[in-house]
Amino acid sequence: MKFFLIVAKGVKSGMPIPIEIDLFQIGRGKTCQLRATHPKIGEQHCAILTREKKVFLRDYDSGEATSINGDIMPSGAEYPLHAGDLIEVGPLKFMIQFREKPLSQRDLEEWALKCLDLDGERKINAMDTLDRMEDSGSQDSASGAAGAILGRLSAQKGVVKGRLRISREGNMVVCRINDVHLVEDAELALIKKELQETLSRPNQRAVLDLKNVRRMSSTAAEMFAELSQWLRPLGSKMAFCRMRSDMQGMLKAFPSTKNLPIFHDKNEAESAKW
């Protein structure tokens, strides 16, 4: 059985890390399979383990927090994991996923990026999925289960490009930002660069979909203001959709963004006149 930790934050976002052992430890210590030096990461911080065809995350009571889907685990606790769960260890953030069917490195990386776009999907226990396939008498249960999950991902509209999922409908371009936190300057610079490359055509309606974004800094708001000004000479307009209400106030601080439309979803943006 092969599992993957998919990097969900930082410059390596979307990189899949394979897990093929029953005990995979994360921490600063030399015995850990994933080692990272950071004051918020313990010597032996936590471990992902498999037992009786189930997957668990165990906190090692290192004094530093381990969280699942934003909830901090009690010290020394062990929780079951499901496909799509987000794990945070200090500044590191990962999504857990699995697949059995081999892929080339390029296809594997594209699959991993698509997995990061599963925010609204129902979470599925990896082992339970395989059990159901086996119970149904499938001759290729593992590959079938992984293929079914990949099929649902592929059905979603848009193409993953770096930190963005891009879809086009007429002269409207929807750019969903995959990052959860828009805070770090280096990451914001990369997002801005990718947005400018995507929106370089003239006379477009650009909709920035912030469904995945949970936290945004004032620097991010300033980046959006600069992007709006950059689009004007191209004859393009910019709007937002699915933005959390607590982040909308930041846009009001910048003259170039305070009057930009904010829509409930992309369908509303497509039908509206702006």
C-alpha positions as CSV (number, residue, x, y, z in Angstrom):
1,M,0.0,0.0,0.0
2,K,1.4,3.4,-1.0
3,F,0.3,6.7,0.5
4,F,1.4,10.2,-0.3
5,L,1.9,13.3,1.7
6,I,1.3,16.1,-0.8
7,V,3.0,19.4,0.1
8,A,0.2,22.0,0.5
9,K,2.2,25.1,1.4
10,G,5.4,26.8,0.3
11,V,7.4,26.8,-2.9
12,K,7.2,23.0,-3.1
13,S,3.4,23.0,-3.0
14,G,2.0,20.1,-5.0
15,M,5.0,17.8,-4.5
16,P,4.0,14.2,-3.6
17,I,6.0,12.4,-0.9
18,P,5.5,8.6,-1.1
19,I,5.0,6.7,2.1
20,E,5.6,2.9,1.8
21,I,6.3,1.9,5.4
22,D,4.1,1.3,8.4
23,L,5.7,4.0,10.6
24,F,6.6,7.3,9.0
25,Q,8.0,9.8,11.5
26,I,8.2,13.6,11.1
27,G,10.5,15.8,13.2
28,R,14.0,17.2,13.6
29,G,15.6,14.0,14.8
30,K,17.9,11.8,12.7
31,T,15.6,8.8,13.0
32,C,12.7,10.6,11.3
33,Q,11.9,9.8,7.7
34,L,10.9,13.5,7.1
35,R,13.3,15.8,8.8
36,A,13.0,19.6,9.1
37,T,14.8,22.0,11.3
38,H,12.4,24.6,12.7
39,P,11.8,25.8,16.3
40,K,8.1,24.8,15.9
41,I,9.0,21.2,15.0
42,G,9.8,18.8,17.7
43,E,12.7,16.4,17.8
44,Q,10.2,13.6,17.3
45,H,7.1,15.5,16.4
46,C,4.5,13.0,15.0
47,A,4.1,9.9,12.9
48,I,1.8,8.5,10.3
49,L,1.2,4.8,10.8
50,T,-0.9,2.0,9.3
51,R,-2.6,-0.6,11.3
52,E,-5.3,-3.2,10.4
53,K,-5.8,-1.5,7.0
54,K,-6.4,1.9,8.5
55,V,-4.2,5.0,8.6
56,F,-3.5,7.1,11.7
57,L,-1.7,10.2,12.8
58,R,0.0,10.1,16.2
59,D,1.3,13.1,18.1
60,Y,4.5,12.4,20.0
61,D,3.9,15.0,22.8
62,S,7.0,17.0,21.7
63,G,5.6,20.2,23.1
64,E,4.8,21.5,19.6
65,A,1.4,21.4,18.0
66,T,0.2,18.9,15.4
67,S,-3.1,19.7,13.7
68,I,-5.6,18.0,11.4
69,N,-7.9,20.2,9.2
70,G,-7.1,23.2,11.5
71,D,-7.8,21.4,14.8
72,I,-4.9,21.0,17.2
73,M,-4.5,17.4,18.4
74,P,-4.2,16.8,22.1
75,S,-0.7,15.9,23.2
76,G,0.1,12.3,22.6
77,A,-3.2,11.6,20.8
78,E,-3.7,9.3,17.9
79,Y,-6.4,10.1,15.3
80,P,-7.6,8.2,12.1
81,L,-6.8,9.9,8.8
82,H,-8.9,10.1,5.7
83,A,-8.0,10.9,2.1
84,G,-7.9,14.7,1.7
85,D,-7.1,15.5,5.4
86,L,-4.8,18.4,5.9
87,I,-2.0,17.9,8.4
88,E,0.1,20.8,9.9
89,V,3.4,20.2,11.6
90,G,4.9,23.6,12.6
91,P,5.2,25.6,9.4
92,L,4.7,22.5,7.3
93,K,1.4,21.6,5.7
94,F,0.5,18.4,3.9
95,M,-2.6,16.6,2.4
96,I,-2.7,12.9,2.7
97,Q,-3.8,10.9,-0.3
98,F,-3.3,7.5,-1.8
99,R,-3.2,5.7,-5.2
100,E,-2.2,2.3,-6.4
101,K,-1.9,2.7,-10.1
102,P,1.6,3.7,-11.1
103,L,2.1,7.1,-12.9
104,S,5.0,8.8,-14.5
105,Q,6.5,11.6,-12.4
106,R,4.9,14.3,-14.5
107,D,1.4,12.7,-14.2
108,L,1.9,12.0,-10.5
109,E,2.7,15.7,-9.9
110,E,-0.4,16.7,-11.9
111,W,-2.5,14.3,-9.9
112,A,-1.1,15.7,-6.6
113,L,-2.0,19.2,-7.6
114,K,-5.5,18.2,-8.5
115,C,-5.8,16.6,-5.0
116,L,-5.1,19.9,-3.4
117,D,-8.2,21.2,-5.2
118,L,-10.5,18.8,-3.3
119,D,-11.6,21.3,-0.6
120,G,-15.3,20.8,-1.2
121,E,-15.3,17.1,-1.8
122,R,-16.5,14.5,0.7
123,K,-13.6,12.9,2.5
124,I,-13.1,9.2,1.8
125,N,-11.2,6.8,4.1
126,A,-8.6,5.2,1.9
127,M,-8.8,1.7,3.4
128,D,-12.6,1.7,3.4
129,T,-12.6,2.6,-0.3
130,L,-10.4,-0.4,-1.1
131,D,-12.5,-2.6,1.1
132,R,-15.6,-1.7,-0.8
133,M,-13.9,-2.5,-4.1
134,E,-12.7,-5.8,-2.8
135,D,-16.2,-6.7,-1.5
136,S,-17.7,-5.9,-4.9
137,G,-15.5,-8.6,-6.4
138,S,-13.4,-6.3,-8.6
139,Q,-10.4,-8.0,-10.1
140,D,-8.3,-4.8,-9.9
141,S,-9.7,-3.3,-6.7
142,A,-6.8,-1.1,-5.8
143,S,-6.3,0.4,-9.2
144,G,-10.1,0.7,-9.6
145,A,-10.4,2.6,-6.3
146,A,-7.6,5.0,-7.2
147,G,-9.0,5.4,-10.7
148,A,-12.4,6.3,-9.4
149,I,-11.0,9.0,-7.2
150,L,-8.9,10.4,-10.1
151,G,-11.9,10.3,-12.3
152,R,-13.9,12.6,-10.0
153,L,-10.9,14.9,-9.9
154,S,-10.5,15.0,-13.7
155,A,-14.2,15.8,-14.1
156,Q,-13.6,19.2,-12.4
157,K,-13.3,22.1,-14.8
158,G,-10.1,23.9,-15.3
159,V,-6.4,23.2,-15.7
160,V,-3.9,23.3,-12.8
161,K,-1.0,25.6,-13.5
162,G,1.3,26.2,-10.6
163,R,-0.7,27.7,-7.7
164,L,-3.7,28.3,-9.9
165,R,-6.6,26.3,-11.4
166,I,-7.6,28.1,-14.6
167,S,-10.8,27.9,-16.5
168,R,-12.0,30.0,-19.4
169,E,-15.6,30.7,-20.5
170,G,-15.7,33.2,-23.4
171,N,-13.8,36.3,-22.4
172,M,-14.0,35.4,-18.7
173,V,-11.1,33.8,-17.0
174,V,-11.5,32.2,-13.6
175,C,-8.3,31.8,-11.6
176,R,-8.8,29.8,-8.4
177,I,-5.9,30.2,-6.0
178,N,-4.9,26.9,-4.5
179,D,-3.0,28.4,-1.5
180,V,-4.8,28.4,1.8
181,H,-2.7,31.2,3.4
182,L,-1.8,34.3,1.4
183,V,0.8,35.7,3.8
184,E,4.4,35.1,2.9
185,D,6.0,37.7,0.6
186,A,7.9,35.1,-1.6
187,E,4.8,33.1,-2.2
188,L,2.7,36.2,-3.0
189,A,5.3,37.2,-5.6
190,L,5.0,33.9,-7.3
191,I,1.2,34.0,-7.3
192,K,1.3,37.5,-8.8
193,K,3.7,36.4,-11.5
194,E,1.5,33.4,-12.4
195,L,-1.6,35.6,-12.5
196,Q,0.1,38.1,-14.8
197,E,1.2,35.3,-17.1
198,T,-2.3,33.9,-17.2
199,L,-4.1,37.3,-17.7
200,S,-1.7,38.8,-20.2
201,R,-4.3,38.7,-23.0
202,P,-6.3,42.0,-23.6
203,N,-10.0,42.6,-23.0
204,Q,-10.7,39.9,-20.4
205,R,-12.9,39.6,-17.4
206,A,-10.7,38.1,-14.7
207,V,-12.4,36.5,-11.7
208,L,-10.1,35.5,-8.8
209,D,-11.7,32.6,-7.0
210,L,-10.6,32.6,-3.3
211,K,-12.6,29.6,-2.2
212,N,-9.5,27.9,-0.8
213,V,-8.0,31.0,0.9
214,R,-8.5,31.0,4.7
215,R,-6.2,33.8,5.7
216,M,-4.9,36.9,3.8
217,S,-2.4,39.5,4.8
218,S,-2.5,43.2,4.0
219,T,0.4,42.6,1.6
220,A,-1.8,40.2,-0.3
221,A,-4.5,42.8,-0.6
222,E,-1.9,45.2,-1.9
223,M,-0.8,42.6,-4.4
224,F,-4.4,42.4,-5.7
225,A,-4.5,46.2,-5.9
226,E,-1.4,46.2,-8.0
227,L,-2.8,43.4,-10.3
228,S,-5.9,45.4,-10.8
229,Q,-3.9,48.5,-11.9
230,W,-1.7,46.3,-14.2
231,L,-4.9,44.9,-16.0
232,R,-6.3,48.4,-16.8
233,P,-4.0,49.2,-19.8
234,L,-5.0,45.8,-21.2
235,G,-8.6,46.8,-21.2
236,S,-9.3,44.0,-18.7
237,K,-11.5,44.0,-15.6
238,M,-11.0,42.2,-12.3
239,A,-13.5,40.7,-9.8
240,F,-13.5,38.2,-6.9
241,C,-15.7,35.3,-6.0
242,R,-16.1,33.1,-3.0
243,M,-14.1,35.4,-0.8
244,R,-14.5,35.1,3.0
245,S,-16.3,38.2,4.5
246,D,-13.5,38.7,7.1
247,M,-11.0,39.3,4.2
248,Q,-13.1,41.7,2.2
249,G,-12.4,44.6,4.5
250,M,-8.7,44.6,3.5
251,L,-9.6,45.4,-0.1
252,K,-11.5,48.5,1.0
253,A,-8.2,50.1,2.1
254,F,-6.9,50.4,-1.4
255,P,-8.6,52.8,-3.9
256,S,-8.0,50.4,-6.8
257,T,-9.7,47.5,-5.2
258,K,-12.4,49.0,-2.9
259,N,-15.0,49.1,-5.6
260,L,-14.1,45.8,-7.3
261,P,-17.1,43.4,-7.6
262,I,-17.2,40.4,-5.2
263,F,-19.6,37.6,-6.4
264,H,-21.0,34.6,-4.6
265,D,-19.6,32.2,-7.2
266,K,-18.4,32.2,-10.8
267,N,-21.9,31.6,-12.2
268,E,-23.0,34.9,-10.7
269,A,-19.9,36.6,-12.1
270,E,-20.6,35.2,-15.6
271,S,-24.2,36.4,-15.7
272,A,-23.5,39.9,-14.1
273,K,-22.6,43.0,-16.0
274,W,-19.4,44.5,-14.7
